[in-house]
């Protein structure tokens, strides 16, 4: 006698939605009156409301609750401000809290995380309701510090200080070397002029001239230490950036570049040539 070996039907999860809000005894009573079937979950730390329309009903109740609590929460926020005010050049007190700072992404992220904060395009300021004062107070040290660092005078001082660092001077030297559009090439393995070539330092370029000038390894090692051996002859090659047409009409050679003889080049990597297509990519070659 054959038996049904299919999987046992699984119990469908009850439809519904979760509700979370700050604890308040009166708010809990109002919630239970609005949702008599709601059950509290210690594990999830939230209320579960059954029903297919639970999410919409919860959102509507939360909006009504926020409107009901707004005057009371604003009053509490004003009292908190009076007891522990924020004194800052970036904060103006009016019917609400208005914040003006130099533009900085870090400041925007902090303000967007404050409830009831919104940007007023006419005032060119962020407006925060007093009901969110505690959260604003908690985030204010980060907001003010970031705003101070974004001040023009502060940025000018930071740039001046950066110019006195070794890393800044090294970056300036690398930029100056790149503007010379030269590259050390091994005498025994010169690239083809006018062809796209992949380089370690500047990506894909096209060499236009071999100057014949020998490279002083001691001078070039600071910029091209990845490919200069202790011995061997190198000459300077002049290059330009590859055009879009040159890039799309070439692709890496099938034979990957191999290290040159270690005894002759000290393990330097050869420049991998890029080859022109013999057929169009659509031909399936």
Steps between C-alpha positions, in 0.01 A plus 500: 500500500648829393517788743530874439862593575469869410598766749256576777318827458657780702296725720458840342632791698230724640461820301556821688750774580720614785470831682776669696480828691654659806353369825234716654229359725222710350620429145495126573144525626393690189676242282326207669165673459565549129641145454334264751650193328859631515750290694833607649815300406786507750729342241436763231436785744198605298124464471357260242170598342328224299314567177576571136444873545698523824789698351271774364305521827822522703638780280173692536504457879865608528425816296206583727711433807779725374253785440352446846838501672665778298400796724596310814832381354581850374437636847732241650763587239480870584543419868801282419652781292444753780668265749794399275519737200725468197709812447643506149547733205329238284174493701218756493197484730158593361171310501726203446874430485673625184843379401731655241839344436746478210408221263650168606371148448577400861275783627219398264513140618478607864208737440308251288516258793322752727121442509286785368802671342438649155673733257334838434613618158366853552683551831803300380504324834414172668193522726467268798191485722557538874359152553826368347728713716638209702611318186645819354683566828651151486626550144603863533871446588549308175302757299688799640842338466435409135363848426806668652730285290307603188550874560706664220769624739528159663530327163763750394699420813463126437631538146793710623583237761476223240756673281759453773461121506727254323204324336385827339845572359524144367159535333609826338813335362298210358261743332792696350656178369173395338474833320833425332332210313804279506549136597812282545515227235738203491739529206461130418119512496374826350126531426361571155439869441140599438359187665307486827716363782406421861733660755527447872509868587261678262269232365452460123705750300641539149874560461581763239878531523807320630736777603811286532592682821625252758308485826687580820368219718575688820276790391218291354478248784284735709224491236549166319642271767253224400678428170861617522766237568834569660672442163400524134458795265182704476413793275226760528191459286248778438134406536149636467169374633320249279190628323163333541520362147839344577370348821190340350693363199758312706500240774765311701726267305420131537846430638533676835813699573765295675780623723823567318810302582560559870875514459474765228208710629470422866141370472363810324168455326495545121241733350214283369417592141140542393415358162269629231198283415527293186123466484206687641380376841166404346665250271560264792873465432 
